[in-house]
Amino acid sequence: MLYPIDRGQNLKEITKETFRYYNPQEQEWLPLDELIHRHRKRKTEHASLFTLQLDKEGTGQVQVKVSSIKSEDNQHMDIVVVRDTSCEQSLVKLQNTNSFSGLPNRYKAFADIGSRIASSTRRTRFAVIVLEMDNVSRLRGALGYNDMERILSHIANAIREMEEEGNIKGYHFDYSTFVLILDQPKDIHSIHLTISRFGKLVEQIKSTAKEMFRLSFSTGVSLFPEHATVNDLLNSAFAALAKAQEEGSGHTVIAQKDKLLQSDAVLTLSREIKEGLKNREFKLYFQPIFSSQDLRLAGAEVLLRWKHIEGMRHPGMFIPFAEKSGLIIDIGYYVLEETLRMLTHWNHSGFLPIQLNINLSLRELESIEFMNHLNRVLYQYDIGDSGIKYEITEYASMHNPILTRERLEKLHQMGIKVALDDFGTGYSSFSHLAEFPIDTLKIDKSFVDNMVQDRSKQHIISSITKLGHSLGMNLVAEGIETRDQAKLLQQMGVDLFQGYYFAKPMSQLEFQYLLTHPDEQKITV
């Protein structure tokens, strides 16, 4: 900063002749005497407060307080107090800036949007554009934090480049979420052109990510004055973003009040899930799995039920939403800890050793935070052989084979076995089975249905069983509902049985009774 006075001067040495300030309105340097003169013109007994620039760029500012008192001889005496406010300016700038990218942050966005609304006229229009990177967990898991930070830094620079073109202001809300404010858009087409321009700049990013993934953003847009308050603009834009993410990567949705009526219901469900987890409304149920040879209990699949105030809710009512919204991570934490807590209790109570299968979602598989949490929790409970097996669907395993193999190997290192669920319903090839560290194949219910009458299904199940055994895997048949199905599967060499013929999902107390009274489970094949 440039000071108009010698910085070595003592404040007492500063006189109205030596102190000068820059007036941006008049675009000239003025002496302190001019301030005193303007104060006297006000003819007030109260002090006058001036904020002065110390250079033309305005990078340094001081606050000057001028007051007048009368001396004993009835003469005016001027008192001038000078206070440097540059530290306060720096603090305000720090509070309003994203420390990583250097772009204005969410607090600055709220303030700027509020200012635009306050100074708006009947002709004022602007768009709030929320952009969130797709598949962030997958990218970060595959590339690591350093490469991801380089990508995000390039994105911030792309936004600065757009700002230079005028009528756009950019903000960095959080890790992978950015906001653009577009002034006076001519029409909806001009908004799409802005989003397209952003996409083209992002595509120019040079990174190893280009070899593995396509960088894309989902986008939600709200418009002023259709949405007239700060909260309405941002809430609507984020609701539109959620809608865009439901449609898949790279989509844009523009918020219209008559087309986003479901957003309140979505927010309500999100809040209820969070409260339900906090209040332990979610309950674990267990569907037993039996050995095909002696029909003894071998394990169980952990299922989730929500004991909502309005009645019991099954997974189909909330799991799809949780997967799209990211709340599946929180649900996964809950299920994992509840399962380990029960296993610890059963082990200490002398129950039969049991293995519990937990469903692993694609979001959890991609999340390095979830994997780290899993490692910590296993260490915390310290139950030796973990006693848990994660089930991953065939679709999830093939979404990103490279990352899948890496994650499954980490699970094995933690002592956790892996089952491939719904095998045969997706689009994986048999060759991938040898590449993945899979312990168990679960033959989907669709093959078991009508298998007694359908010879082609029998051939498929027989082939899968032989293949799995050749790779050292166990085979589980799901959805067994009749004795004839069980008998035929037993003859084919399937190792484990699961289905309503043997047992339906049961509560914790019911399953504990089965653990302590195994002989009462009378099943014949």
C-alpha positions in Angstrom: 0.0 0.0 0.0 1.2 3.6 -0.7 1.0 6.0 2.2 1.1 9.7 1.5 3.1 10.3 4.7 6.5 9.0 5.9 5.8 5.7 7.8 8.5 6.7 10.3 6.6 9.7 11.4 5.1 9.8 14.9 1.3 10.4 14.9 1.9 13.6 16.9 4.0 14.9 14.0 1.2 14.4 11.5 -0.3 17.8 10.6 -3.1 18.8 8.4 -0.5 19.9 5.8 1.3 16.6 5.7 -1.7 14.2 5.7 -3.4 13.8 2.3 -6.0 11.4 1.1 -7.4 10.3 -2.2 -11.0 11.1 -3.0 -12.3 8.6 -5.7 -15.3 10.7 -6.5 -13.2 13.8 -7.2 -10.3 11.7 -8.4 -7.7 13.9 -6.7 -5.5 14.0 -3.6 -6.9 16.3 -0.9 -5.3 17.6 2.3 -6.6 16.8 5.8 -7.5 20.5 6.2 -10.3 19.9 3.6 -11.8 17.2 5.9 -11.8 19.7 8.8 -13.4 22.3 6.6 -16.2 19.9 5.6 -16.8 19.0 9.2 -17.2 22.6 10.2 -19.6 23.2 7.3 -22.0 20.6 8.9 -22.3 22.9 11.9 -22.7 20.0 14.2 -21.4 19.4 17.7 -21.1 15.7 16.9 -18.0 14.1 15.5 -17.8 13.4 11.7 -16.6 10.1 10.5 -14.8 9.7 7.2 -13.3 6.6 5.6 -10.4 7.6 3.4 -8.3 5.9 0.8 -4.6 6.2 1.1 -3.9 5.3 -2.6 -5.7 5.4 -5.9 -6.4 1.7 -5.9 -8.1 1.8 -2.6 -6.0 -1.1 -1.2 -5.3 0.9 2.0 -7.9 2.8 4.0 -8.0 4.7 7.2 -10.9 5.9 9.3 -10.7 9.5 10.3 -12.8 10.9 13.1 -13.0 14.7 13.3 -14.6 16.6 16.2 -14.5 20.1 17.5 -14.6 21.5 21.0 -14.5 25.0 22.4 -11.5 26.1 24.4 -11.6 28.4 27.5 -11.3 31.5 25.3 -14.4 30.3 23.2 -12.2 29.3 20.3 -12.8 26.1 18.2 -10.3 23.4 18.6 -10.3 20.5 16.1 -9.5 17.0 17.3 -8.5 14.5 14.6 -8.3 10.7 15.3 -6.8 8.5 12.6 -7.4 4.8 12.7 -5.9 2.3 10.2 -8.7 0.0 9.0 -6.7 -2.1 6.6 -6.6 -5.1 9.1 -10.4 -5.0 9.3 -10.5 -5.0 5.5 -8.2 -8.0 5.3 -10.3 -9.9 7.8 -13.5 -9.2 6.0 -11.9 -10.4 2.7 -10.7 -13.6 4.5 -14.2 -14.3 5.8 -15.7 -13.9 2.3 -13.1 -16.0 0.4 -12.8 -19.7 -0.2 -9.3 -20.4 1.2 -8.6 -23.1 -1.4 -9.6 -21.5 -4.7 -9.5 -17.8 -3.8 -13.0 -17.3 -5.2 -15.7 -15.6 -3.1 -17.4 -18.2 -0.9 -21.0 -18.9 0.0 -21.2 -16.1 2.6 -20.2 -13.6 -0.1 -22.7 -15.1 -2.5 -25.5 -14.7 0.1 -24.5 -11.1 0.6 -24.1 -10.3 -3.1 -27.4 -11.8 -4.0 -29.1 -9.9 -1.2 -27.5 -6.6 -2.5 -28.7 -7.3 -6.0 -32.3 -7.9 -4.8 -32.2 -4.8 -2.6 -31.0 -2.6 -5.5 -33.2 -4.2 -8.1 -35.7 -2.4 -10.4 -38.6 -3.8 -12.4 -36.1 -4.5 -15.3 -33.6 -6.4 -13.1 -33.1 -10.1 -14.0 -30.4 -12.5 -13.0 -29.9 -16.2 -12.9 -28.3 -18.2 -10.0 -26.5 -21.3 -11.5 -25.3 -24.0 -9.2 -22.8 -26.4 -10.7 -21.7 -29.6 -8.9 -19.1 -32.0 -10.2 -20.5 -35.5 -11.0 -19.0 -38.7 -9.6 -16.8 -36.7 -7.1 -16.2 -39.7 -4.8 -15.2 -41.9 -7.7 -12.8 -39.3 -9.1 -11.2 -38.6 -5.8 -10.9 -42.3 -5.0 -9.2 -43.0 -8.3 -7.0 -39.9 -8.6 -6.2 -39.0 -5.0 -6.6 -35.6 -3.3 -3.6 -33.9 -4.9 -4.9 -34.5 -8.5 -8.4 -33.5 -7.5 -7.2 -30.3 -6.0 -5.4 -29.4 -9.2 -8.6 -30.1 -11.1 -10.6 -27.9 -8.8 -8.0 -25.1 -9.1 -8.3 -25.2 -12.9 -12.1 -25.0 -12.6 -11.7 -21.9 -10.4 -9.4 -20.4 -13.1 -12.0 -21.2 -15.7 -14.6 -19.3 -13.7 -12.2 -16.3 -13.5 -11.9 -16.4 -17.3 -15.6 -16.3 -17.7 -15.8 -13.3 -15.3 -13.5 -11.4 -17.6 -16.1 -11.7 -20.4 -18.5 -9.7 -18.2 -22.0 -10.1 -16.7 -20.9 -13.2 -14.7 -19.7 -13.5 -11.1 -18.4 -16.8 -9.7 -18.4 -18.3 -6.2 -16.9 -21.5 -4.7 -19.5 -22.8 -2.3 -17.8 -26.0 -1.1 -15.4 -28.8 -2.2 -17.0 -29.5 -5.6 -19.9 -27.0 -5.8 -19.6 -23.7 -7.7 -22.1 -20.9 -8.2 -22.4 -18.4 -11.1 -24.6 -15.3 -11.1 -25.5 -14.3 -14.6 -26.7 -10.7 -15.0 -29.6 -9.9 -17.4 -29.9 -13.1 -19.3 -31.7 -12.5 -22.5 -33.6 -15.8 -22.4 -33.3 -19.4 -21.3 -31.0 -20.1 -24.3 -28.5 -17.6 -23.1 -28.3 -19.5 -19.7 -27.7 -22.8 -21.5 -24.9 -21.0 -23.5 -23.2 -19.9 -20.3 -23.4 -23.4 -18.9 -22.0 -24.8 -22.2 -19.2 -22.3 -22.1 -18.3 -23.4 -18.6 -18.3 -27.0 -19.8 -16.0 -26.3 -22.7 -13.5 -24.6 -20.4 -13.6 -27.5 -18.0 -13.0 -29.9 -20.9 -9.7 -28.1 -21.6 -8.3 -29.2 -18.2 -5.2 -31.4 -18.7 -5.3 -34.2 -16.2 -4.9 -37.9 -15.8 -8.6 -37.8 -15.2 -9.1 -37.3 -18.9 -7.7 -40.8 -19.4 -10.2 -42.4 -17.1 -13.3 -40.2 -16.7 -15.2 -37.4 -18.4 -15.4 -34.4 -16.2 -19.0 -33.3 -16.1 -21.3 -31.1 -13.9 -24.9 -31.4 -13.0 -26.6 -28.0 -12.9 -29.5 -26.3 -11.2 -30.7 -22.9 -12.1 -33.1 -20.4 -10.5 -34.2 -17.0 -11.8 -34.9 -13.5 -10.3 -37.6 -12.2 -10.0 -39.5 -15.5 -10.3 -37.8 -16.4 -7.1 -37.7 -13.2 -5.1 -35.6 -13.8 -1.9 -32.0 -15.0 -1.3 -33.2 -18.2 0.3 -35.8 -18.9 -2.4 -33.2 -18.4 -5.1 -30.6 -20.7 -3.6 -33.0 -23.3 -2.3 -34.7 -23.5 -5.7 -31.4 -23.8 -7.5 -30.2 -26.6 -5.2 -33.6 -28.4 -5.6 -33.2 -28.1 -9.4 -29.7 -29.5 -9.0 -31.0 -32.5 -7.1 -33.5 -33.1 -9.9 -30.7 -32.8 -12.5 -28.6 -35.4 -10.6 -31.6 -37.8 -10.6 -31.6 -37.7 -14.4 -27.9 -38.6 -14.6 -24.5 -36.9 -15.1 -24.3 -33.6 -17.0 -28.0 -32.6 -16.9 -29.4 -29.1 -16.3 -32.7 -28.3 -14.7 -34.1 -24.8 -14.4 -36.3 -24.3 -11.4 -39.9 -23.4 -12.1 -42.3 -23.2 -9.2 -45.0 -25.1 -11.0 -42.6 -27.9 -11.8 -40.6 -28.4 -8.6 -43.5 -28.9 -6.2 -41.9 -32.2 -5.0 -38.8 -30.4 -3.7 -40.5 -29.8 -0.3 -41.3 -33.5 0.0 -37.7 -34.3 -0.9 -36.4 -32.0 1.8 -38.8 -33.5 4.3 -37.7 -37.0 3.6 -34.1 -36.0 3.9 -34.7 -34.4 7.3 -36.7 -37.4 8.5 -34.0 -39.8 7.5 -31.4 -37.8 9.4 -33.7 -37.6 12.5 -34.5 -41.3 12.2 -30.8 -42.2 12.3 -30.3 -39.9 15.3 -33.3 -41.4 17.1 -32.4 -45.0 16.2 -35.7 -45.5 14.4 -33.9 -47.8 11.8 -34.0 -51.4 12.9 -31.9 -54.4 11.6 -33.7 -57.5 10.3 -32.0 -60.7 9.4 -32.8 -63.3 6.7 -31.1 -66.5 7.6 -28.7 -68.4 5.2 -28.4 -72.2 5.6 -25.9 -74.8 4.6 -27.2 -76.9 1.7 -25.5 -80.0 3.1 -26.8 -80.2 6.7 -29.3 -77.4 6.6 -27.7 -75.7 9.6 -27.6 -72.0 10.1 -24.5 -70.5 8.4 -25.2 -66.8 8.5 -27.7 -64.1 7.6 -28.2 -61.1 5.3 -28.7 -57.9 7.2 -31.8 -56.0 6.0 -33.0 -52.6 7.1 -36.5 -51.5 8.2 -37.6 -48.0 9.3 -39.9 -47.8 12.2 -41.4 -44.5 11.2 -44.0 -42.7 13.3 -46.5 -43.3 10.5 -45.7 -47.0 10.3 -43.0 -49.5 9.3 -41.2 -48.5 6.1 -39.4 -51.0 3.8 -36.1 -50.2 2.0 -37.8 -49.5 -1.3 -39.5 -46.5 0.2 -36.2 -44.7 1.2 -33.1 -46.5 -0.1 -33.3 -45.2 -3.7 -33.6 -41.6 -2.5 -30.8 -42.2 0.0 -28.5 -43.4 -2.8 -29.2 -40.4 -5.0 -28.9 -37.9 -2.2 -25.8 -39.3 -0.6 -27.5 -40.2 2.7 -26.8 -43.8 2.0 -23.3 -43.1 3.4 -24.9 -42.1 6.8 -27.2 -45.2 6.6 -24.2 -47.4 5.8 -22.3 -46.1 8.9 -25.4 -46.8 11.0 -25.9 -50.4 9.7 -22.2 -51.2 10.0 -21.9 -50.1 13.7 -25.2 -51.7 14.7 -24.1 -55.0 13.1 -20.7 -54.9 14.8 -22.3 -54.0 18.1 -24.6 -57.1 17.8 -21.8 -59.4 16.8 -19.7 -58.3 19.7 -22.6 -58.9 22.1 -23.3 -62.3 20.6 -19.7 -63.3 20.8 -19.4 -62.3 24.5 -22.7 -64.1 25.2 -21.3 -67.4 23.9 -23.6 -67.6 20.9 -22.6 -69.7 17.9 -20.1 -67.9 15.6 -22.1 -66.3 12.8 -21.4 -64.3 9.6 -23.6 -61.4 8.7 -23.9 -60.1 5.1 -24.2 -56.3 4.7 -25.3 -54.7 1.4 -22.7 -52.3 0.1 -23.9 -49.5 -2.2 -22.1 -48.0 -5.1 -21.7 -44.7 -3.2 -20.1 -46.4 -0.3 -17.8 -48.4 -2.5 -16.6 -45.2 -4.2 -16.2 -43.2 -1.0 -12.6 -43.3 0.5 -14.1 -41.7 3.6 -16.4 -44.7 4.1 -13.5 -47.1 3.7 -11.4 -45.2 6.2 -14.4 -45.2 8.6 -14.8 -48.9 8.2 -11.2 -49.5 9.1 -11.5 -47.4 12.2 -14.7 -49.1 13.4 -13.3 -52.6 12.9 -10.3 -51.7 15.0 -12.6 -50.1 17.6 -14.7 -53.3 18.0 -11.8 -55.7 17.6 -13.8 -58.8 17.0 -11.0 -60.7 15.4 -12.3 -62.4 12.2 -14.7 -59.6 11.4 -17.7 -61.8 11.0 -19.1 -59.6 8.3 -19.3 -60.0 4.5 -20.2 -57.2 2.2 -22.5 -57.8 -0.7 -22.1 -55.7 -3.8 -24.4 -55.9 -6.8 -23.1 -56.9 -10.2 -24.1 -53.5 -11.6 -22.1 -51.7 -8.9 -19.1 -53.8 -9.5 -19.0 -53.1 -13.2 -19.6 -49.3 -12.9 -15.8 -48.7 -12.6 -13.9 -52.1 -12.6 -10.5 -50.5 -11.8 -11.8 -48.8 -8.7 -13.9 -51.8 -7.7 -10.9 -54.1 -7.7 -8.9 -51.7 -5.6 -11.7 -51.3 -3.1 -12.4 -55.0 -2.8 -8.8 -55.7 -2.2 -8.8 -53.2 0.7 -11.8 -55.0 2.2 -9.9 -58.3 2.0 -7.0 -56.7 3.7 -9.3 -55.7 6.5 -10.5 -59.3 6.9 -13.8 -58.7 5.2 -15.2 -61.2 2.7 -17.1 -60.1 -0.4 -20.2 -61.6 -2.1 -21.3 -60.6 -5.6 -25.1 -60.2 -5.4 -27.7 -60.6 -8.2 -25.1 -62.5 -10.3 -26.3 -63.1 -13.9 -28.7 -60.1 -14.1 -26.1 -57.5 -15.1 -23.6 -57.3 -17.9 -20.4 -58.5 -16.4 -18.4 -61.2 -18.2 -17.2 -64.4 -16.5 -13.6 -63.2 -17.2 -14.1 -60.4 -14.6 -14.8 -62.9 -11.8 -11.2 -64.0 -11.9 -10.0 -60.4 -11.6 -12.1 -59.4 -8.6 -11.4 -60.8 -5.1 -14.8 -62.4 -4.7 -15.5 -65.1 -2.1 -19.2 -65.8 -2.8 -21.6 -65.7 -5.8 -25.3 -65.1 -5.1 -27.5 -66.6 -7.9 -30.3 -64.2 -8.4 -33.9 -65.1 -7.6 -34.9 -64.6 -11.2 -33.0 -67.8 -12.1 -34.5 -69.8 -9.2 -38.1 -68.8 -10.1 -39.7 -71.6 -12.2 -36.4 -73.4 -12.5 -38.0 -76.8 -11.9 -40.0 -76.4 -15.1 -37.4 -74.4 -17.1 -34.5 -76.5 -18.2 -32.6 -73.5 -19.6 -32.5 -72.0 -16.1 -31.2 -75.2 -14.7 -28.3 -75.2 -17.2 -27.5 -71.5 -16.4 -27.4 -72.2 -12.6 -25.3 -75.4 -13.1 -22.8 -73.4 -15.3 -22.6 -70.6 -12.7 -22.1 -73.1 -9.9 -19.3 -75.0 -11.7 -17.6 -71.7 -12.7 -17.8 -70.4 -9.1 -16.4 -73.5 -7.6 -13.5 -73.6 -10.2 -12.6 -70.1 -8.9 -12.7 -71.1 -5.3 -16.0 -69.4 -4.6 -19.1 -70.4 -2.6 -22.5 -70.3 -4.3 -25.7 -69.0 -2.6 -29.1 -69.4 -4.2 -31.5 -66.6 -3.4 -35.3 -66.6 -3.4 -35.9 -70.3 -2.7 -39.6 -70.8 -2.1 -40.3 -74.5 -2.6 -38.8 -77.8 -1.5 -38.4 -78.9 -5.2 -36.2 -75.9 -5.9 -34.1 -76.6 -2.8 -33.7 -80.2 -3.7 -32.6 -79.5 -7.3 -30.2 -76.8 -6.2 -28.7 -79.2 -3.7 -28.1 -81.7 -6.5 -26.4 -79.1 -8.6 -23.9 -78.4 -5.7 -25.1 -75.0 -4.6 -23.5 -74.4 -1.2 -25.9 -72.1 0.6 -29.7 -71.5 0.6 -31.6 -68.3 1.2 -35.3 -67.8 0.8 -38.8 -67.9 2.3 -38.9 -71.7 2.2 -36.3 -71.7 4.9 -37.0 -68.4 6.8 -38.4 -64.9 6.2 -36.5 -61.8 7.4 -36.8 -61.6 11.2 -36.2 -59.1 14.0 -33.2 -59.1 16.2 -34.9 -61.0 19.1 -36.3 -63.7 16.7 -32.9 -64.2 15.1 -31.2 -64.4 18.5 -33.7 -67.1 19.5 -32.8 -69.0 16.3 -29.1 -68.7 17.3 -29.7 -70.2 20.7 -32.2 -72.9 19.5 -30.8 -74.1 16.2 -32.4 -77.6 16.6 -35.9 -76.1 16.5 -35.4 -75.0 12.9 -37.0 -78.0 11.2 -36.3 -78.0 7.5 -36.3 -80.9 5.1 -35.1 -81.1 1.5 
